């Protein structure tokens, strides 16, 4: 699979045009020129998530997201925030349900005569 780095190497080494190299490698020229603008926002989301999970240890993703959305007023997409939450491995352990301890049942009383309850 051709990558952007491979295309950049070919452009530098061969002194070929971007259009020629991209068509030879089978990638689009707009894909070659693309630069993500979200990295600073992703770092800010990661900082907030780390802060919230340190201060509130029992908060899972749902409470963290609701806090960021409603209290802090950030309008980040929940899928994006959850992707970063998983990348940071902040998932809480799912605790098993506690079983109720039941007493052994008492034997039923035997009626003393017919039709007696």
FILO-461786 format. One line per field, with one value per residue: residue in three letters; x, y, z of N, C-alpha, C in turn. Coordinates in steps of 0.02 Angstrom, whole numbers. Layout:
BEGIN
code [ALA; ...]
n.px [X; ...]
n.py [Y; ...]
n.pz [Z; ...]
ca.px [X; ...]
ca.py [Y; ...]
ca.pz [Z; ...]
c.px [X; ...]
c.py [Y; ...]
c.pz [Z; ...]
***
This chain:
BEGIN
code [UNK; UNK; UNK; UNK; UNK; UNK; UNK; UNK; UNK; UNK; UNK; UNK; UNK; UNK; UNK; UNK; UNK; UNK; UNK; UNK; UNK; UNK; UNK; UNK; UNK; UNK; UNK; UNK; UNK; UNK; UNK; UNK; UNK; UNK; UNK; UNK; UNK; UNK; UNK; UNK; UNK; UNK; UNK; UNK; UNK; UNK; UNK; UNK; UNK; UNK; UNK; UNK; UNK; UNK; UNK; UNK; UNK; UNK; UNK; UNK; UNK; UNK; UNK; UNK; UNK; UNK; UNK; UNK; UNK; UNK; UNK; UNK; UNK; UNK; UNK; UNK; UNK; UNK; UNK; UNK; UNK; UNK; UNK; UNK; UNK; UNK; UNK; UNK; UNK; UNK; UNK; UNK; UNK; UNK; UNK; UNK; UNK; UNK; UNK; UNK; UNK; UNK; UNK; UNK; UNK; UNK; UNK; UNK; UNK; UNK; UNK; UNK; UNK; UNK; UNK; UNK; UNK]
n.px [43; 40; 109; 98; 223; 307; 276; 322; 458; 488; 459; 555; 677; 676; 642; 519; 353; 215; 92; 126; 196; 99; 0; 73; 94; -34; -113; -217; -191; -241; -251; -117; -79; -151; -169; -193; -297; -339; -259; -215; -334; -369; -268; -305; -429; -384; -308; -410; -487; -395; -376; -507; -530; -432; -468; -599; -621; -716; -790; -850; -843; -965; -1006; -896; -904; -1030; -1005; -905; -979; -1098; -1066; -938; -956; -905; -914; -884; -885; -962; -915; -787; -729; -742; -659; -533; -535; -530; -406; -321; -336; -427; -532; -649; -647; -763; -867; -908; -1075; -1139; -1182; -1331; -1335; -1417; -1522; -1533; -1678; -1815; -1887; -2051; -2198; -2286; -2456; -2573; -2695; -2817; -2853; -2807; -2724]
n.py [-59; 103; 247; 411; 453; 377; 432; 563; 539; 493; 607; 697; 628; 593; 708; 732; 778; 810; 767; 670; 573; 536; 481; 373; 298; 274; 350; 486; 657; 753; 680; 664; 794; 820; 875; 845; 940; 922; 878; 958; 983; 851; 823; 911; 856; 733; 777; 831; 715; 635; 715; 716; 579; 556; 639; 599; 447; 347; 379; 338; 328; 387; 479; 565; 617; 681; 778; 854; 899; 962; 1036; 1097; 1142; 1101; 1054; 928; 780; 630; 507; 533; 576; 458; 373; 426; 408; 269; 246; 297; 202; 205; 134; 72; -62; -191; -231; -384; -443; -439; -580; -626; -691; -831; -907; -1077; -1164; -1193; -1349; -1395; -1379; -1519; -1556; -1590; -1654; -1705; -1588; -1480; -1330]
n.pz [0; -50; 28; 103; 143; 61; -62; -41; -29; -158; -232; -183; -210; -348; -409; -466; -521; -410; -455; -552; -476; -382; -465; -515; -399; -362; -276; -220; -263; -179; -62; -36; -5; 109; 276; 444; 550; 674; 776; 884; 950; 983; 1075; 1176; 1212; 1260; 1370; 1452; 1476; 1546; 1659; 1714; 1740; 1834; 1942; 1969; 2003; 1987; 1878; 1721; 1541; 1500; 1602; 1601; 1471; 1473; 1570; 1505; 1397; 1447; 1564; 1544; 1414; 1291; 1120; 1065; 964; 1017; 973; 933; 1053; 1126; 1052; 1081; 1218; 1227; 1165; 1261; 1355; 1465; 1510; 1626; 1745; 1728; 1851; 1932; 1967; 2132; 2223; 2306; 2469; 2509; 2630; 2684; 2636; 2748; 2798; 2740; 2841; 2901; 2879; 3012; 3001; 2878; 2748; 2823; 2846]
ca.px [0; 82; 95; 117; 296; 338; 268; 366; 526; 494; 460; 619; 733; 672; 625; 460; 296; 169; 40; 155; 212; 36; -33; 113; 84; -105; -146; -241; -147; -270; -231; -47; -73; -194; -138; -245; -299; -371; -212; -214; -397; -364; -226; -346; -478; -347; -292; -471; -506; -348; -392; -571; -524; -390; -504; -660; -600; -773; -824; -835; -845; -1027; -1005; -845; -929; -1084; -974; -872; -1029; -1148; -1037; -884; -982; -870; -959; -850; -925; -952; -876; -718; -706; -736; -600; -475; -542; -506; -334; -287; -349; -457; -593; -656; -659; -833; -869; -960; -1130; -1134; -1236; -1363; -1327; -1484; -1522; -1562; -1750; -1840; -1934; -2121; -2233; -2333; -2521; -2589; -2754; -2836; -2878; -2782; -2670]
ca.py [0; 164; 295; 481; 458; 350; 482; 618; 517; 491; 676; 726; 593; 592; 775; 724; 818; 777; 734; 611; 523; 512; 436; 312; 259; 258; 388; 550; 714; 787; 639; 678; 861; 825; 880; 846; 1000; 903; 850; 999; 970; 785; 828; 944; 806; 684; 808; 835; 648; 614; 754; 693; 511; 559; 669; 560; 379; 303; 402; 304; 372; 424; 537; 612; 651; 726; 834; 897; 927; 1004; 1082; 1136; 1173; 1080; 1023; 874; 722; 577; 453; 555; 575; 388; 345; 449; 376; 200; 248; 309; 142; 228; 95; 47; -133; -208; -270; -436; -430; -474; -628; -625; -753; -855; -958; -1141; -1163; -1237; -1399; -1375; -1411; -1571; -1545; -1642; -1692; -1693; -1522; -1429; -1291]
ca.pz [0; -52; 81; 91; 151; 0; -115; -26; -46; -231; -257; -165; -241; -421; -433; -509; -498; -363; -495; -583; -424; -353; -513; -519; -338; -355; -223; -245; -246; -120; -5; -23; 25; 169; 342; 495; 591; 736; 825; 945; 986; 1012; 1134; 1227; 1235; 1301; 1434; 1492; 1498; 1598; 1719; 1743; 1768; 1894; 1997; 1982; 1984; 1971; 1818; 1658; 1483; 1496; 1646; 1576; 1411; 1493; 1604; 1455; 1353; 1480; 1614; 1513; 1354; 1229; 1071; 1030; 946; 1067; 944; 933; 1123; 1147; 1020; 1119; 1283; 1219; 1150; 1324; 1397; 1527; 1523; 1694; 1751; 1739; 1913; 1931; 2013; 2196; 2233; 2372; 2506; 2529; 2682; 2661; 2652; 2802; 2772; 2748; 2897; 2880; 2913; 3061; 2979; 2809; 2732; 2871; 2816]
c.px [45; 60; 117; 192; 332; 333; 314; 438; 536; 498; 527; 676; 733; 659; 567; 403; 252; 117; 65; 168; 148; 0; 6; 102; 11; -138; -168; -195; -175; -254; -158; -39; -110; -152; -194; -240; -324; -323; -210; -278; -396; -322; -264; -398; -443; -329; -352; -491; -460; -362; -455; -565; -477; -428; -567; -647; -657; -810; -802; -839; -907; -1027; -953; -871; -984; -1056; -942; -924; -1072; -1117; -984; -905; -945; -920; -924; -897; -910; -911; -802; -689; -697; -676; -537; -475; -515; -431; -294; -295; -376; -519; -592; -668; -733; -837; -923; -1015; -1121; -1195; -1265; -1354; -1396; -1477; -1552; -1636; -1768; -1887; -2006; -2153; -2284; -2399; -2538; -2651; -2770; -2868; -2858; -2723; -2619]
c.py [62; 213; 365; 489; 432; 399; 541; 601; 518; 562; 709; 695; 601; 660; 773; 766; 776; 738; 670; 555; 494; 465; 371; 268; 242; 292; 455; 606; 752; 747; 649; 745; 868; 829; 887; 909; 985; 881; 891; 989; 901; 784; 861; 896; 756; 713; 812; 766; 622; 651; 728; 624; 508; 587; 630; 488; 333; 324; 361; 355; 416; 486; 589; 652; 701; 787; 882; 933; 980; 1055; 1127; 1168; 1155; 1044; 969; 816; 665; 520; 470; 553; 503; 355; 364; 417; 304; 199; 259; 251; 162; 187; 68; -28; -144; -254; -323; -420; -470; -519; -620; -692; -773; -909; -1022; -1141; -1213; -1289; -1378; -1413; -1461; -1560; -1605; -1682; -1673; -1624; -1469; -1394; -1274]
c.pz [0; 2; 60; 96; 90; -57; -104; -43; -122; -260; -243; -206; -317; -451; -483; -480; -451; -402; -525; -532; -395; -401; -520; -458; -325; -296; -252; -223; -186; -56; 13; 15; 91; 232; 393; 537; 662; 790; 889; 985; 1018; 1075; 1191; 1256; 1280; 1369; 1480; 1518; 1553; 1664; 1753; 1774; 1828; 1953; 2017; 1959; 1964; 1909; 1758; 1601; 1483; 1539; 1624; 1517; 1429; 1529; 1553; 1413; 1389; 1527; 1581; 1447; 1289; 1184; 1031; 1018; 994; 1039; 944; 1004; 1146; 1115; 1059; 1188; 1280; 1205; 1214; 1373; 1465; 1546; 1594; 1692; 1763; 1798; 1908; 1981; 2077; 2204; 2302; 2405; 2531; 2582; 2654; 2681; 2707; 2771; 2786; 2806; 2870; 2916; 2958; 3042; 2908; 2803; 2783; 2838; 2869]
***
